[in-house]
Amino acid sequence: MTASVLATTVIGSGPLKTVFLHGLLGRGKNFTAIAKNLGEGVQTLLVDLPNHGSSYWTDSFDYRQMADLAAQAVAEYAAGEPVVVMGHSMGGKIAMLLALRHPHLVSKLVVIDIAPGESKGSFEVLMDSMLALPIDTYTTRGQADTDLARTVPAAGVRAFLLQNLKMSKSGNSWEPNLVMLREHLAQIMGWPGTEQQYKGPVLWIAGGDSPYITPADFEPMRRLFPLVRRSVIRGAGHWVHSEKPQETIYLLRGFLGNRD
């Protein structure tokens, strides 16, 4: 498969090109509102990574392959010119590896609430809860929400998960490759390791209430990205851009040099 078969959407127009890589169980359009508010002269490519959204499925998961695939998408989008690459969670790990393996394609890097190492989160519970739902019996999304609430009490998290439920008269299904992703969750929460460095500017955004970045991550991040600058958004959990969009936009515009 080549990058050109990935589902993508372009938001805005202008000389400053950016790319968003979403997290596990997300999709490119999750960053639509953020992309629309990055300011004048900014064009953003929203990518559906493999096994998510409208992109194709694979039989396994490998971060290095994902990073190389994303690099192809970036190169095709900007005709080989460097762009600002931004990634959240799983997409943040892919973005980091993309910058480390293909630094000529990345003018700046934004990593949102993830670190280059083993991650500890709640996705095991979330994915098992999704797989346990009797989706074939539902005629409304509200029925799925009611059942999911038994194990996932946060309404915002349920809404994020249930965006992946595709409902039609011919039958309901999960749009992501949920079974494969669950089987490879250890790899997704892991990190392949690298001794390379990316020496361009890096903005590292953390949610103040999120467990995904800890003090133990600071040294490995600085070793790989010597020009990293960390910003913490108070009151935000793991889905920083969704929970605190205005604060996220403020940081991104400042990093892009596009603040009014």
ZALUMVO-386144 format. One record per residue (C-alpha): residue in three letters; x, y, z; chain. Coordinates in Angstrom, 2 decimals. Layout:
# ZALUMVO-386144
<rec aa="Ala" x="X" y="Y" z="Z" ch="A"/>
...
This chain:
# ZALUMVO-386144
<rec aa="Met" x="0.00" y="0.00" z="0.00" ch="A"/>
<rec aa="Thr" x="1.11" y="3.57" z="-0.66" ch="A"/>
<rec aa="Ala" x="0.36" y="6.78" z="1.16" ch="A"/>
<rec aa="Ser" x="-1.78" y="8.00" z="-1.73" ch="A"/>
<rec aa="Val" x="-4.52" y="5.52" z="-0.78" ch="A"/>
<rec aa="Leu" x="-4.89" y="6.98" z="2.71" ch="A"/>
<rec aa="Ala" x="-8.07" y="8.97" z="3.24" ch="A"/>
<rec aa="Thr" x="-7.20" y="12.64" z="3.68" ch="A"/>
<rec aa="Thr" x="-8.91" y="16.02" z="3.89" ch="A"/>
<rec aa="Val" x="-7.36" y="19.42" z="3.25" ch="A"/>
<rec aa="Ile" x="-8.50" y="22.35" z="5.39" ch="A"/>
<rec aa="Gly" x="-7.69" y="25.96" z="4.50" ch="A"/>
<rec aa="Ser" x="-5.18" y="27.34" z="2.04" ch="A"/>
<rec aa="Gly" x="-1.90" y="29.18" z="2.14" ch="A"/>
<rec aa="Pro" x="1.87" y="28.78" z="2.12" ch="A"/>
<rec aa="Leu" x="2.24" y="27.37" z="5.65" ch="A"/>
<rec aa="Lys" x="1.49" y="23.66" z="5.40" ch="A"/>
<rec aa="Thr" x="0.69" y="21.47" z="8.41" ch="A"/>
<rec aa="Val" x="-0.32" y="17.84" z="8.93" ch="A"/>
<rec aa="Phe" x="-2.33" y="16.27" z="11.76" ch="A"/>
<rec aa="Leu" x="-1.94" y="12.60" z="12.75" ch="A"/>
<rec aa="His" x="-4.71" y="11.38" z="15.05" ch="A"/>
<rec aa="Gly" x="-4.57" y="9.00" z="17.98" ch="A"/>
<rec aa="Leu" x="-5.86" y="5.49" z="18.57" ch="A"/>
<rec aa="Leu" x="-9.55" y="5.14" z="17.62" ch="A"/>
<rec aa="Gly" x="-9.53" y="8.65" z="16.20" ch="A"/>
<rec aa="Arg" x="-9.70" y="10.00" z="12.67" ch="A"/>
<rec aa="Gly" x="-8.47" y="13.01" z="10.78" ch="A"/>
<rec aa="Lys" x="-11.69" y="14.99" z="11.10" ch="A"/>
<rec aa="Asn" x="-11.25" y="15.09" z="14.90" ch="A"/>
<rec aa="Phe" x="-8.87" y="18.00" z="14.22" ch="A"/>
<rec aa="Thr" x="-11.17" y="19.92" z="11.86" ch="A"/>
<rec aa="Ala" x="-12.04" y="22.68" z="14.34" ch="A"/>
<rec aa="Ile" x="-8.40" y="23.06" z="15.38" ch="A"/>
<rec aa="Ala" x="-7.25" y="23.24" z="11.76" ch="A"/>
<rec aa="Lys" x="-9.85" y="25.86" z="10.86" ch="A"/>
<rec aa="Asn" x="-8.60" y="28.11" z="13.66" ch="A"/>
<rec aa="Leu" x="-4.86" y="28.04" z="12.97" ch="A"/>
<rec aa="Gly" x="-5.16" y="31.39" z="11.20" ch="A"/>
<rec aa="Glu" x="-4.82" y="32.89" z="7.77" ch="A"/>
<rec aa="Gly" x="-2.34" y="31.38" z="5.36" ch="A"/>
<rec aa="Val" x="-2.34" y="27.92" z="6.94" ch="A"/>
<rec aa="Gln" x="-3.26" y="24.77" z="5.02" ch="A"/>
<rec aa="Thr" x="-3.72" y="21.53" z="6.96" ch="A"/>
<rec aa="Leu" x="-3.80" y="17.92" z="5.82" ch="A"/>
<rec aa="Leu" x="-5.99" y="15.73" z="8.04" ch="A"/>
<rec aa="Val" x="-5.01" y="12.07" z="7.68" ch="A"/>
<rec aa="Asp" x="-6.98" y="8.91" z="8.45" ch="A"/>
<rec aa="Leu" x="-4.20" y="6.55" z="9.47" ch="A"/>
<rec aa="Pro" x="-4.48" y="2.87" z="8.43" ch="A"/>
<rec aa="Asn" x="-7.09" y="0.86" z="10.35" ch="A"/>
<rec aa="His" x="-8.99" y="4.06" z="11.17" ch="A"/>
<rec aa="Gly" x="-11.67" y="6.21" z="9.58" ch="A"/>
<rec aa="Ser" x="-11.96" y="5.69" z="5.84" ch="A"/>
<rec aa="Ser" x="-8.46" y="4.29" z="5.32" ch="A"/>
<rec aa="Tyr" x="-7.58" y="0.67" z="4.63" ch="A"/>
<rec aa="Trp" x="-7.01" y="-2.10" z="7.19" ch="A"/>
<rec aa="Thr" x="-3.81" y="-4.03" z="7.82" ch="A"/>
<rec aa="Asp" x="-3.09" y="-7.37" z="9.48" ch="A"/>
<rec aa="Ser" x="-0.55" y="-6.07" z="11.99" ch="A"/>
<rec aa="Phe" x="0.81" y="-2.89" z="13.59" ch="A"/>
<rec aa="Asp" x="4.32" y="-1.48" z="13.27" ch="A"/>
<rec aa="Tyr" x="5.30" y="2.07" z="14.25" ch="A"/>
<rec aa="Arg" x="8.24" y="2.32" z="11.89" ch="A"/>
<rec aa="Gln" x="6.11" y="1.29" z="8.93" ch="A"/>
<rec aa="Met" x="3.42" y="3.74" z="10.00" ch="A"/>
<rec aa="Ala" x="5.97" y="6.54" z="10.23" ch="A"/>
<rec aa="Asp" x="7.36" y="5.77" z="6.78" ch="A"/>
<rec aa="Leu" x="3.83" y="5.65" z="5.36" ch="A"/>
<rec aa="Ala" x="2.99" y="8.98" z="6.97" ch="A"/>
<rec aa="Ala" x="6.22" y="10.37" z="5.53" ch="A"/>
<rec aa="Gln" x="5.05" y="9.39" z="2.05" ch="A"/>
<rec aa="Ala" x="1.76" y="11.19" z="2.66" ch="A"/>
<rec aa="Val" x="3.64" y="14.30" z="3.82" ch="A"/>
<rec aa="Ala" x="5.97" y="14.21" z="0.82" ch="A"/>
<rec aa="Glu" x="3.06" y="13.83" z="-1.60" ch="A"/>
<rec aa="Tyr" x="1.09" y="16.61" z="0.08" ch="A"/>
<rec aa="Ala" x="3.88" y="19.19" z="0.06" ch="A"/>
<rec aa="Ala" x="5.88" y="17.98" z="-2.96" ch="A"/>
<rec aa="Gly" x="8.82" y="17.12" z="-0.73" ch="A"/>
<rec aa="Glu" x="8.96" y="20.48" z="1.05" ch="A"/>
<rec aa="Pro" x="9.13" y="20.43" z="4.88" ch="A"/>
<rec aa="Val" x="5.88" y="20.92" z="6.80" ch="A"/>
<rec aa="Val" x="4.76" y="21.23" z="10.41" ch="A"/>
<rec aa="Val" x="3.79" y="17.74" z="11.60" ch="A"/>
<rec aa="Met" x="1.44" y="17.43" z="14.58" ch="A"/>
<rec aa="Gly" x="0.34" y="14.22" z="16.25" ch="A"/>
<rec aa="His" x="-1.74" y="13.17" z="19.24" ch="A"/>
<rec aa="Ser" x="-1.22" y="9.98" z="21.27" ch="A"/>
<rec aa="Met" x="-0.57" y="7.12" z="18.82" ch="A"/>
<rec aa="Gly" x="-0.32" y="9.76" z="16.09" ch="A"/>
<rec aa="Gly" x="2.19" y="11.59" z="18.26" ch="A"/>
<rec aa="Lys" x="4.44" y="8.55" z="18.34" ch="A"/>
<rec aa="Ile" x="4.13" y="8.23" z="14.57" ch="A"/>
<rec aa="Ala" x="4.90" y="11.94" z="14.19" ch="A"/>
<rec aa="Met" x="8.00" y="11.62" z="16.40" ch="A"/>
<rec aa="Leu" x="9.32" y="8.69" z="14.39" ch="A"/>
<rec aa="Leu" x="8.51" y="10.49" z="11.14" ch="A"/>
<rec aa="Ala" x="10.65" y="13.44" z="12.27" ch="A"/>
<rec aa="Leu" x="13.44" y="11.16" z="13.48" ch="A"/>
<rec aa="Arg" x="13.50" y="9.01" z="10.35" ch="A"/>
<rec aa="His" x="12.69" y="11.72" z="7.76" ch="A"/>
<rec aa="Pro" x="13.84" y="15.03" z="9.27" ch="A"/>
<rec aa="His" x="14.02" y="16.76" z="5.87" ch="A"/>
<rec aa="Leu" x="10.22" y="16.56" z="5.65" ch="A"/>
<rec aa="Val" x="9.55" y="18.23" z="9.01" ch="A"/>
<rec aa="Ser" x="10.06" y="21.95" z="9.63" ch="A"/>
<rec aa="Lys" x="8.55" y="21.80" z="13.12" ch="A"/>
<rec aa="Leu" x="7.03" y="19.06" z="15.26" ch="A"/>
<rec aa="Val" x="4.10" y="19.11" z="17.69" ch="A"/>
<rec aa="Val" x="3.58" y="16.13" z="20.02" ch="A"/>
<rec aa="Ile" x="0.33" y="16.11" z="21.99" ch="A"/>
<rec aa="Asp" x="0.11" y="14.17" z="25.27" ch="A"/>
<rec aa="Ile" x="2.39" y="11.26" z="24.53" ch="A"/>
<rec aa="Ala" x="6.05" y="10.40" z="25.14" ch="A"/>
<rec aa="Pro" x="8.68" y="8.27" z="23.38" ch="A"/>
<rec aa="Gly" x="8.29" y="5.22" z="25.59" ch="A"/>
<rec aa="Glu" x="5.82" y="2.82" z="27.13" ch="A"/>
<rec aa="Ser" x="2.40" y="4.40" z="27.66" ch="A"/>
<rec aa="Lys" x="-0.03" y="3.60" z="30.44" ch="A"/>
<rec aa="Gly" x="-3.65" y="4.38" z="29.73" ch="A"/>
<rec aa="Ser" x="-7.20" y="3.11" z="29.76" ch="A"/>
<rec aa="Phe" x="-7.47" y="1.81" z="26.20" ch="A"/>
<rec aa="Glu" x="-7.62" y="-1.83" z="27.27" ch="A"/>
<rec aa="Val" x="-10.83" y="-1.15" z="29.19" ch="A"/>
<rec aa="Leu" x="-12.21" y="1.12" z="26.47" ch="A"/>
<rec aa="Met" x="-11.61" y="-1.33" z="23.63" ch="A"/>
<rec aa="Asp" x="-12.89" y="-4.32" z="25.57" ch="A"/>
<rec aa="Ser" x="-16.03" y="-2.33" z="26.39" ch="A"/>
<rec aa="Met" x="-16.54" y="-1.53" z="22.71" ch="A"/>
<rec aa="Leu" x="-16.02" y="-5.12" z="21.61" ch="A"/>
<rec aa="Ala" x="-18.51" y="-6.34" z="24.22" ch="A"/>
<rec aa="Leu" x="-21.34" y="-4.21" z="22.83" ch="A"/>
<rec aa="Pro" x="-24.04" y="-6.15" z="20.91" ch="A"/>
<rec aa="Ile" x="-23.91" y="-3.67" z="18.05" ch="A"/>
<rec aa="Asp" x="-26.03" y="-5.82" z="15.73" ch="A"/>
<rec aa="Thr" x="-29.02" y="-5.23" z="18.01" ch="A"/>
<rec aa="Tyr" x="-28.93" y="-1.44" z="17.94" ch="A"/>
<rec aa="Thr" x="-31.25" y="0.74" z="15.91" ch="A"/>
<rec aa="Thr" x="-30.06" y="4.01" z="17.46" ch="A"/>
<rec aa="Arg" x="-26.71" y="5.30" z="18.63" ch="A"/>
<rec aa="Gly" x="-28.34" y="6.16" z="21.94" ch="A"/>
<rec aa="Gln" x="-28.78" y="2.47" z="22.71" ch="A"/>
<rec aa="Ala" x="-25.05" y="1.92" z="22.28" ch="A"/>
<rec aa="Asp" x="-24.33" y="4.93" z="24.47" ch="A"/>
<rec aa="Thr" x="-26.57" y="3.59" z="27.25" ch="A"/>
<rec aa="Asp" x="-24.83" y="0.22" z="27.24" ch="A"/>
<rec aa="Leu" x="-21.35" y="1.70" z="27.01" ch="A"/>
<rec aa="Ala" x="-22.07" y="4.00" z="29.97" ch="A"/>
<rec aa="Arg" x="-21.98" y="0.98" z="32.27" ch="A"/>
<rec aa="Thr" x="-18.20" y="0.73" z="31.87" ch="A"/>
<rec aa="Val" x="-17.30" y="4.15" z="30.40" ch="A"/>
<rec aa="Pro" x="-18.98" y="6.81" z="32.57" ch="A"/>
<rec aa="Ala" x="-17.45" y="9.87" z="30.87" ch="A"/>
<rec aa="Ala" x="-19.88" y="11.14" z="28.22" ch="A"/>
<rec aa="Gly" x="-17.14" y="12.83" z="26.19" ch="A"/>
<rec aa="Val" x="-15.09" y="9.64" z="26.00" ch="A"/>
<rec aa="Arg" x="-18.18" y="7.66" z="24.95" ch="A"/>
<rec aa="Ala" x="-18.90" y="10.16" z="22.19" ch="A"/>
<rec aa="Phe" x="-15.31" y="9.82" z="20.97" ch="A"/>
<rec aa="Leu" x="-15.54" y="6.02" z="20.93" ch="A"/>
<rec aa="Leu" x="-18.99" y="5.83" z="19.35" ch="A"/>
<rec aa="Gln" x="-18.00" y="8.04" z="16.42" ch="A"/>
<rec aa="Asn" x="-16.47" y="4.77" z="15.21" ch="A"/>
<rec aa="Leu" x="-19.81" y="2.91" z="15.13" ch="A"/>
<rec aa="Lys" x="-21.05" y="2.76" z="11.57" ch="A"/>
<rec aa="Met" x="-24.83" y="2.19" z="11.46" ch="A"/>
<rec aa="Ser" x="-26.81" y="1.29" z="8.34" ch="A"/>
<rec aa="Lys" x="-29.88" y="-0.65" z="7.29" ch="A"/>
<rec aa="Ser" x="-27.64" y="-3.46" z="6.08" ch="A"/>
<rec aa="Gly" x="-26.02" y="-3.83" z="9.50" ch="A"/>
<rec aa="Asn" x="-23.82" y="-2.12" z="12.05" ch="A"/>
<rec aa="Ser" x="-20.05" y="-2.36" z="12.26" ch="A"/>
<rec aa="Trp" x="-16.98" y="-0.75" z="13.77" ch="A"/>
<rec aa="Glu" x="-15.20" y="1.46" z="11.25" ch="A"/>
<rec aa="Pro" x="-11.71" y="0.94" z="12.74" ch="A"/>
<rec aa="Asn" x="-9.99" y="-2.44" z="12.61" ch="A"/>
<rec aa="Leu" x="-10.93" y="-2.89" z="16.26" ch="A"/>
<rec aa="Val" x="-10.06" y="-6.57" z="16.71" ch="A"/>
<rec aa="Met" x="-6.58" y="-6.20" z="15.22" ch="A"/>
<rec aa="Leu" x="-5.89" y="-3.00" z="17.16" ch="A"/>
<rec aa="Arg" x="-6.92" y="-4.67" z="20.41" ch="A"/>
<rec aa="Glu" x="-4.71" y="-7.68" z="19.68" ch="A"/>
<rec aa="His" x="-1.74" y="-5.35" z="19.06" ch="A"/>
<rec aa="Leu" x="-2.46" y="-2.92" z="21.88" ch="A"/>
<rec aa="Ala" x="0.85" y="-3.77" z="23.59" ch="A"/>
<rec aa="Gln" x="2.74" y="-2.61" z="20.47" ch="A"/>
<rec aa="Ile" x="0.58" y="0.51" z="20.18" ch="A"/>
<rec aa="Met" x="1.25" y="1.44" z="23.80" ch="A"/>
<rec aa="Gly" x="4.94" y="0.66" z="23.32" ch="A"/>
<rec aa="Trp" x="7.79" y="2.40" z="21.53" ch="A"/>
<rec aa="Pro" x="10.21" y="0.83" z="19.03" ch="A"/>
<rec aa="Gly" x="13.24" y="2.80" z="20.20" ch="A"/>
<rec aa="Thr" x="15.74" y="4.77" z="18.17" ch="A"/>
<rec aa="Glu" x="19.08" y="6.54" z="18.59" ch="A"/>
<rec aa="Gln" x="18.33" y="9.16" z="15.94" ch="A"/>
<rec aa="Gln" x="17.78" y="12.83" z="16.75" ch="A"/>
<rec aa="Tyr" x="15.51" y="15.51" z="15.34" ch="A"/>
<rec aa="Lys" x="17.12" y="18.91" z="15.82" ch="A"/>
<rec aa="Gly" x="14.24" y="21.11" z="14.70" ch="A"/>
<rec aa="Pro" x="11.81" y="22.96" z="17.00" ch="A"/>
<rec aa="Val" x="9.42" y="20.74" z="18.97" ch="A"/>
<rec aa="Leu" x="6.34" y="21.74" z="20.97" ch="A"/>
<rec aa="Trp" x="5.38" y="19.06" z="23.50" ch="A"/>
<rec aa="Ile" x="1.85" y="19.62" z="24.84" ch="A"/>
<rec aa="Ala" x="0.71" y="17.76" z="27.95" ch="A"/>
<rec aa="Gly" x="-2.68" y="17.54" z="29.59" ch="A"/>
<rec aa="Gly" x="-2.35" y="18.57" z="33.21" ch="A"/>
<rec aa="Asp" x="-4.67" y="15.79" z="34.36" ch="A"/>
<rec aa="Ser" x="-3.35" y="13.12" z="31.97" ch="A"/>
<rec aa="Pro" x="-1.13" y="10.19" z="33.04" ch="A"/>
<rec aa="Tyr" x="0.48" y="9.84" z="29.62" ch="A"/>
<rec aa="Ile" x="3.49" y="12.11" z="30.28" ch="A"/>
<rec aa="Thr" x="5.50" y="11.74" z="33.50" ch="A"/>
<rec aa="Pro" x="8.77" y="13.27" z="34.79" ch="A"/>
<rec aa="Ala" x="10.53" y="10.05" z="33.77" ch="A"/>
<rec aa="Asp" x="9.78" y="10.95" z="30.13" ch="A"/>
<rec aa="Phe" x="11.60" y="14.30" z="30.20" ch="A"/>
<rec aa="Glu" x="15.14" y="13.00" z="29.68" ch="A"/>
<rec aa="Pro" x="14.32" y="10.57" z="26.82" ch="A"/>
<rec aa="Met" x="12.34" y="13.31" z="25.08" ch="A"/>
<rec aa="Arg" x="15.19" y="15.82" z="25.38" ch="A"/>
<rec aa="Arg" x="17.70" y="13.25" z="24.16" ch="A"/>
<rec aa="Leu" x="15.73" y="12.64" z="20.96" ch="A"/>
<rec aa="Phe" x="14.53" y="16.23" z="20.54" ch="A"/>
<rec aa="Pro" x="17.09" y="18.65" z="21.99" ch="A"/>
<rec aa="Leu" x="15.02" y="21.74" z="21.05" ch="A"/>
<rec aa="Val" x="11.84" y="20.51" z="22.74" ch="A"/>
<rec aa="Arg" x="9.66" y="22.95" z="24.68" ch="A"/>
<rec aa="Arg" x="6.99" y="21.53" z="26.99" ch="A"/>
<rec aa="Ser" x="3.66" y="23.22" z="27.69" ch="A"/>
<rec aa="Val" x="1.07" y="21.90" z="30.14" ch="A"/>
<rec aa="Ile" x="-2.62" y="22.71" z="29.71" ch="A"/>
<rec aa="Arg" x="-4.22" y="22.66" z="33.13" ch="A"/>
<rec aa="Gly" x="-7.53" y="20.86" z="33.53" ch="A"/>
<rec aa="Ala" x="-7.05" y="18.78" z="30.38" ch="A"/>
<rec aa="Gly" x="-6.92" y="15.01" z="30.22" ch="A"/>
<rec aa="His" x="-5.52" y="12.89" z="27.41" ch="A"/>
<rec aa="Trp" x="-7.74" y="14.36" z="24.67" ch="A"/>
<rec aa="Val" x="-6.24" y="17.80" z="25.19" ch="A"/>
<rec aa="His" x="-7.35" y="19.31" z="21.87" ch="A"/>
<rec aa="Ser" x="-10.96" y="18.25" z="22.48" ch="A"/>
<rec aa="Glu" x="-11.18" y="19.22" z="26.15" ch="A"/>
<rec aa="Lys" x="-9.30" y="22.52" z="25.87" ch="A"/>
<rec aa="Pro" x="-9.51" y="23.59" z="22.21" ch="A"/>
<rec aa="Gln" x="-8.94" y="27.32" z="22.72" ch="A"/>
<rec aa="Glu" x="-5.84" y="26.76" z="24.84" ch="A"/>
<rec aa="Thr" x="-4.54" y="24.26" z="22.28" ch="A"/>
<rec aa="Ile" x="-5.15" y="26.66" z="19.41" ch="A"/>
<rec aa="Tyr" x="-3.36" y="29.44" z="21.31" ch="A"/>
<rec aa="Leu" x="-0.27" y="27.29" z="21.79" ch="A"/>
<rec aa="Leu" x="-0.28" y="26.04" z="18.19" ch="A"/>
<rec aa="Arg" x="-0.67" y="29.51" z="16.68" ch="A"/>
<rec aa="Gly" x="2.18" y="30.79" z="18.81" ch="A"/>
<rec aa="Phe" x="4.42" y="27.90" z="17.76" ch="A"/>
<rec aa="Leu" x="3.51" y="28.46" z="14.11" ch="A"/>
<rec aa="Gly" x="4.23" y="32.15" z="14.44" ch="A"/>
<rec aa="Asn" x="0.66" y="32.87" z="13.43" ch="A"/>
<rec aa="Arg" x="-0.75" y="34.53" z="16.53" ch="A"/>
<rec aa="Asp" x="-2.69" y="37.78" z="16.04" ch="A"/>
